[in-house]
Amino acid sequence: MTLSRRQSIQTLAGTAALANALAARGLKPRRNRAPAIRLVVLDVGGTIIEERGDVPETLRIAFANHGITVSPAEIGKWRGASKREIVRHFVDQQTLPPGTDKERLAADIYQDFSARLNAVYQTVPPIAGAEEAIRKLREGGYLVATTTGFDRQTTTAIFRRLGWEKYFVASVCSDEVVLGRPSPYMIFHAMERARVNSVAEVMAVGDTPLDLQAGSNAGLGAVVGVLSGASRVEQLRPEPHTHILQSVASLPALLDRN
């Protein structure tokens, strides 16, 4: 229904009169407020664990070991995606000899990549202030979960080394869903495990455009980009988001304001 200019003015005048009447009685008009955030879903690499360029370089080496040349720039476009999906994508693009089993080739490349990455991540440190921020969120009553383009083996190894498994109500990996980012399925699985019904009560935090796209595709109440990882502010700003922070260290203060 479209209101005429006169009807619109009358509606506004009526709203103002109601507000004045309520004020005279010491009452405040009722406002529709967004639901409070209950669940904070964190990306891993570049968001709570340092991003040093290890993932694209390790992928490049694994491809090269199997006769496939992929540039760092090509891999960079897939930051935040499922690593298995990245491998399948570039294998599918190749013109290979007749009879080549692409599924087997992709599996061999991924196994090479995974073994090298697990060795690298035995020493990769957390983002400065990440553990303190996660601890403050838990102390403040928030549920905290993670989603990641890493597989379960890599993710478990990282969290066990750091002693972080105790913090998370859910941890969802890209090999546990049909499609990784920018699809929202990892976020939905985290909500399911955390028993949170409403997407309006969920905040997603990540360092790549795909992280923000996944949060937007899920219809979340808050989608936060961080500059501690793979992306610069110019790369994150065009994506749907509610906030951009320097790092997760600023998350507790952000939630305290809202």
N, C-alpha and C positions, 0 to 999 in steps of 0.2 A: 504494500500500500504506500502510495506517495502522498505526502502532505503538502498542501499549498503553503505559500509563504505566510499567509494570515493564520492558518492552522498551526504552523510551526511556532509562530510568535505566541499564540494563545497557549500552546503546550508548555513552552518555556516559562511563560508568566505563571501558569498554574503550578509548575514545579517550584518556582521561586516562592510563591505564596505558601505552599506546603512547608517548605524549609523554614520560612519566617514563623509560621504558626508553631511548628515543632520547637523552634528556638525559644519562642515566648513561653513555652511550657517547660523549658529546661531539657528538652529532648533533642537528640541528633538524628538527622535522616539516616536511614539504613542504607549501607553501601554493599554492593556485591564485591567481595574481596576474593582474590585468587586463593585457592587452597594452599596451605603451607607445604613446603617441600618436606617429604619424609625419607625419600631414598635418593642418595647421591651415587651415580654410576660413573666410575672413573676408568678412562683408558689406562693402559699400562706404559708401553714404551713412549718416551717423550712427555708423558704426563706425570707419572709417579716414579718412573725409572729413567735415568739419563739416556738421551738419544745422541749417540756419537757418530752416526753414519754407519754403524756396524751391519744393520739389516740390509740395506741396498748393496753394500760392498760384498757381503757374504752371498747374497743372491747372485750377483754378477760373477763371482768366482765359481759358484756351483753350476751356473749355465755354461761358463767357459770350459769347465772340466768335461762337459758333454757336447762340446762343439757348437754351442749356440752363443752368439754375440749379442748382448743387450747392454745398451748404454745406461749410465747412472741416471741420466735425465729421463729415459723411458721408464725406469723402475720408480723414479721419484714421483711420477704421476699416480702411483698406486699406494702411496704412503697411507697407512691405516687400514688397508684391505687385508683379507685373509691371505696368508702367505702361500697356501696351497692354490688358491684361486689365481694368484699372480703367476705361479709356475705353470699352471694349466694354460693360462692365457698366452704366454709367450711360446710355449710348446706348440699350441694350436696354430700360431702364426707362421711357423716354420714350414718350408718346403723340404720335406724329408724323403729319403730313398723309399721306393715302393716296398711295402711289407713292414715298414717301421711301426712298432707298437707304441703309439703316442702315450697311452696310459702308463705303460711300463717305463717309458722314458721320463715322463713327468714324475712318477713315483721315485725313480732313481735320483733325479735332480733334487727333489724335495728331501730325500733322505740325506744326501750330501749336505745340503743347506742346513738342515736341522741339526746334524751332528756338529757342524762348525759353529752354528749359532749358540748351541748349548754350552760349548766350550768358552766362547766369548763372554756369555752372560754369567759366568761364574764369578766375574770380577766387576761387572758394571754396577756403579753405585746408584742409590736413589736420587731423585731430584731433591735439592736442598730444601728442607722444611716440609717435605711430603709426609713423612711419618708423623711429625708433630701435628700437622693439619688433620690427618686421618684420625689420630687419637682424639683431637679436640672435637671433631664431628661426632665420633662415637660417644664421647662424654656429654655432648650436647643433645643426645637422644636421636641422632640421625642414623638411619641404616646406610651402610656403605657397601657397594658392590663394585666389581670390575668387569669390563669386557675388553677383549683384545684380539688382534689379528694373529697372535701367537697360538700355537697348538697347546694342548693340555700338558704335554711333557715339559715344554719350555716354561710355561707359566708356573707349574708346580715347583720346578727347580728354583725359579727366581724367588717365589714367596717363602719356600722352606729355608732357603739360604738367609733371607732377611728376617725370618720369624714373623711374617706378616699374615699368615693364614688366619690368625685369631681375629683379625679386624673385619673380615668380610663376611657378610651374610650370604653372598653369592659371588661366584667367579665363573664367568662364561667365556669360553674360547671359540675361535672361529671354526674349529673342526667339530663343534657340537651343534651347529645350525646348518640349515640347507644353504643359506647365502650369508656371507659376511657383509660388512659395510659397503655401500651406504644403506643396505637394507636394515630395518630396525629390529631384526629378530633376536639378536643377542640382548638388546635392551629388554625386550619383552620376556625373554627367559629369566633375566635378572629380576624383573618385577614378579614373575611367577614364584621364583624361589624365595623372594623377600616377602611374599604375600601382600603386595601393594596393588590395589585394584585400579587406581586412577593415574593416567599419564600426567595429569596436572600436578601430581604430588612427586614427580620425578625430575631430577636434574642430571643431565649428562655433561661430562667434562672431557675434553680431548684437545690434542695439538695439531690435528690435520683437518682439511676440508671434509674428508669422508666422515670423520667423527661428528662434525657439526651437521652434516647431511643426514646421518643416521638418527641423530637426536631430533632433527626437524621432521624426518619421515615418521618418527614415532609419535609426533605431536606432543612433545614433552612440555612441562611447565617452564623449564629453564634449560637453555643450551649454552654452555660456557666454553669458549676457546681459551687455550693457554699458549703462551709464547716461549715455553721452556723446551720445546722439542723441534719438530721438523719444519714448522711453518713460520713465516713472518706475518706481521699484522696485515700487510697488503693481501696476503693469500687467504687469511681467515675472514677479513671484514666483508667480502662480497657474499659470504655464506650466511644462511639464516642463523641468528644467534641472539642471545639476550645480553651477554656480557663477554668481554675479552680481558683476561687477567695476565699478569706476568707469569704466574705459576700457581699451582694448587696451594701454595703457602698462604695465599690471600683468600682462600675459600671460606674459612670460618668467619672472617670479618664480613665477607659479602653476605653470608647467610644470617649473621647477627643483625644486619641492617634491614633485612626483609622480613 
